Amino acid sequence: MGTGGFHIPVLLNEVLYYLGLKKGDYVFDGTLGGAGHTVEIIKAIAPTGKVIGVDLNSQTVRTAAKRLGSLLRFAILINDNFANIKNILKELNIGKINGILLDLGLSSYLIEESGRGFSYLKNEKLDMRFGDSVGLTAYELLNSYSQGDLEDLFRRFGEELYSKGISKAIIDYRKKGKINTTGELVQIIEGAIPGKARYGKSGHPAKRVFQAVRIGVNRELDNLQEAIKDGFDVLSSGGRMAVISYHSLEDRIVKRSFLSYTGKCICPPDFPVCVCGRKKTGRIITKKAVRPGEKEVMENPRSKSAKLRVIEKI
Ligand SMILES: C[S@@+](CC[C@H](N)C(=O)[O-])C[C@H]1O[C@@H](n2cnc3c(N)ncnc32)[C@H](O)[C@@H]1O
């Protein structure tokens, strides 16, 4: 997703190809970030179309406005949560839209410049909020959750094998004082993971706990679920929604949500007749998740885990 501070848009050509945009389209880009996708979407829909570009991080919206320069007249930029898609469009008096993009995860700005403690490779204060208005910071969460709640969080949102030991180590640490920085958190995690497992195939030992805390702080999975549901409602017939996810928990939600629009019966196999009554309202465009090629991963290592799925409303 980025080198040298600039965010490199992931799967850019694939997003444009699968969204299949035309002049005059209205597109909701729920994750404006560095406006990398937005710039190219604008080129596809201008001068008669518009992009509604949304980001939870206010500094990101200001920087994106600057980056768009003269293209800004084809965009409406809003500092909000993409889960509020219905309200955002209602306030703008926009009925149906032709395309939606959600490029989940972190921007280069958030990792490298925000100072909010997203990276286990930096020593910063624990915050991890995308925006300013969401509930608990990572500091508040890590210093207030019970051992059981921490363990549950690390297991559910980080799929962390050593959830139990790490949560116990956090509680022990808290007996002496608060956990203030990402550096302290990394040290606690490293101390709680057995030596051999610490630097194995599954990457940095703090990776999964950082992911879990970030998901918890930002209610990321709830937001994603709501945005897909409400986004699908406001898509016009023939309109498409593209979602790029970066880990299995997100991808599972995208895959299952999209499947629910295909009319596939979800009744237990022993039911004699269908009672779920599911109707086909969508067509999945990407039979399998689209992954970046070797060249993209080489040029932009942060794209490595990206998976793109696209659905069309019928
Ligand atoms: C991977 S970046 C997007 C990068 C962008 N597509 C580009 O190419 O420059 C994800 C962005 O989504 C924002 N974000 C995450 N969750 C959000 C939410 N629920 N609502 C709005 N923005 C969100 C983050 O602040 C971040 O700027």
The ligand as a MOL file (V3000), in Angstrom:
LIG
                    3D

  0  0  0     0  0            999 V3000
M  V30 BEGIN CTAB
M  V30 COUNTS 27 29 0 0 0
M  V30 BEGIN ATOM
M  V30 1 C -6.2670 1.2550 2.5570 0
M  V30 2 S -6.6940 2.8970 2.8770 0 CHG=1
M  V30 3 C -7.4700 3.4400 1.3960 0
M  V30 4 C -6.4980 3.8290 0.3290 0
M  V30 5 C -7.0980 4.4160 -0.9340 0
M  V30 6 N -7.9600 3.4920 -1.6030 0
M  V30 7 C -6.0120 4.8780 -1.8730 0
M  V30 8 O -5.7720 4.2010 -2.8780 0
M  V30 9 O -5.3520 5.8850 -1.6280 0 CHG=-1
M  V30 10 C -8.0440 2.7600 3.9650 0
M  V30 11 C -8.6200 4.0790 4.4380 0
M  V30 12 O -9.9190 3.8010 4.9550 0
M  V30 13 C -10.1580 4.6040 6.0820 0
M  V30 14 N -11.1920 3.9140 6.8540 0
M  V30 15 C -11.0970 2.7690 7.5650 0
M  V30 16 N -12.2840 2.4300 8.0990 0
M  V30 17 C -13.1550 3.3890 7.7000 0
M  V30 18 C -14.5510 3.5930 7.9150 0
M  V30 19 N -15.2650 2.7610 8.6660 0
M  V30 20 N -15.1350 4.6670 7.3240 0
M  V30 21 C -14.4030 5.5300 6.5680 0
M  V30 22 N -13.0770 5.3950 6.3560 0
M  V30 23 C -12.4690 4.3400 6.9010 0
M  V30 24 C -8.8080 4.7340 6.7580 0
M  V30 25 O -8.7600 5.9100 7.5360 0
M  V30 26 C -7.8520 4.7720 5.5490 0
M  V30 27 O -7.5610 6.0980 5.1920 0
M  V30 END ATOM
M  V30 BEGIN BOND
M  V30 1 1 1 2
M  V30 2 1 2 3
M  V30 3 1 2 10
M  V30 4 1 3 4
M  V30 5 1 4 5
M  V30 6 1 5 6
M  V30 7 1 5 7
M  V30 8 2 7 8
M  V30 9 1 7 9
M  V30 10 1 10 11
M  V30 11 1 11 12
M  V30 12 1 11 26
M  V30 13 1 12 13
M  V30 14 1 13 14
M  V30 15 1 13 24
M  V30 16 1 14 15
M  V30 17 1 14 23
M  V30 18 2 15 16
M  V30 19 1 16 17
M  V30 20 1 17 18
M  V30 21 2 17 23
M  V30 22 1 18 19
M  V30 23 2 18 20
M  V30 24 1 20 21
M  V30 25 2 21 22
M  V30 26 1 22 23
M  V30 27 1 24 25
M  V30 28 1 24 26
M  V30 29 1 26 27
M  V30 END BOND
M  V30 END CTAB
M  END
